[in-house]
């Protein structure tokens, strides 16, 4: 079938967080190596939290135009939580910590964690051919693509064919309930040759994690969401996190997402079919639950040391993004450096929802930001992430930051 998907292609370079804001660097050795803090120079000093500045940052709902925002800061370097705006413009109900949001590509952190757990148990070989694990799904010419290539976005899979990107907000509304089976969706990215030899370049692609979720299905004999529930959600008591399957709705208390139409009116975009984002961007959660998951992951509660190391290891230095910049995606996470402070985590978005969940490796500073832009993607939606990241990393001694201030 043909659909205008709820795509996040414009966010593929989001480690820069818009406007060329943040410098990203490959700081690890060429070979996979332990990224523990002990093997790296001490981090730059972190600034004390400035509640007034943080409040001003999330209260500015004009840059970008948004209906709400919430920020949770954790770690021994300081804690803070604040909200701004309303969860529903009709009521208007204020946002609270118990309100669910669509977390977009932060879903990938959950999927990568489950895959690494299965690998640690000897149930998945990360060097195994995806074609062998999922018989009949990929053409023979893709035989070199492995599970590891999916997880760190070095697969080289072709672009989707037959999926027009939305050109107007009205198009987004018109196609938001289009439904895809996983096989149909994968088939749109199997035309033509690989874009590059697997493992030689890096390109952020959601289809990699659609396939990863299908491998989890195959290995466990159940939908990937059941593995996420059993292995992450229940052990960590993530009571407000949901893997929706084909359900287009967010149930219970949640923040609504809105999209501004060409006539200036706002339309509710909260409900849509998540089937094209299965495993790569379909999950629903809260800032509290995401923060708890990130803390547990970084602390080693979910993975043994060796597989956890992969989440903090970038590809070899000769593996570059398609634009020539250094690789910035590890297994399930992305790396960004702001004001000399290296952060690990993930961003995520879908129309009406934008998120960032990042931490220093030692968790001295961790933050989860969720906000709700109303504009079509023009590269400005990441302004709030950039403001918050700057405030949380810029020390008084910093001279010249990655934000160009």
CORGI-V199164 format. One line per field, one symbol per residue. phi: phi as a letter, one per 20 degrees, with the letter a starting at -180 (. if undefined). burial: # if it has 9 or more other C-alpha atoms within 8 Angstrom, else .. A space follows every 10 residues. Layout:
phi->???
burial->???
This chain:
phi->.dbeefedgf efeffelmll fdedceddff efbgdfgfec ggfgfefffd gffffffeff edcegbeabb ccdcofeqca bbcbncfbfe eeeffcfeff ceelffgfff ffffffffff emecefefff fffcgnedfg fdfffdggff fdmdfmffff cncfffdcff ffffdfdfdc egffffffdc emfffbfgne ccbfbfggef ffffffgffe mbggffffff ecffgelefd ecdfmefedd emfbefdcce ffenfddfdg eafeffdgnd adfcacffff ffffffffen fdcfgfffgf fdcefgfeed ffenffgcde enccdbdcln dedcrbdabb gnbbbbccbf gemfccbccc bcfdeffcne fegfffffff feceefefdm dfeme
burial->..####.... ....####.. ######.#.. .####.#... .....##.#. ...##.###. #.######## #####.#### .#######.. ...##..### ########## ########## ...#...### #.##..###. .##.###### ########.# ..#..#.##. ##..##...# .#.####### #..#.##### ###.###### ########.# .###..#### ####.#.#.# #..##..#.# ...####### #....#.### .######### ########## ########.# .###..#### #######.## #....##### ########## ########## ########## #.######## ######...# ########## ####...... ###..
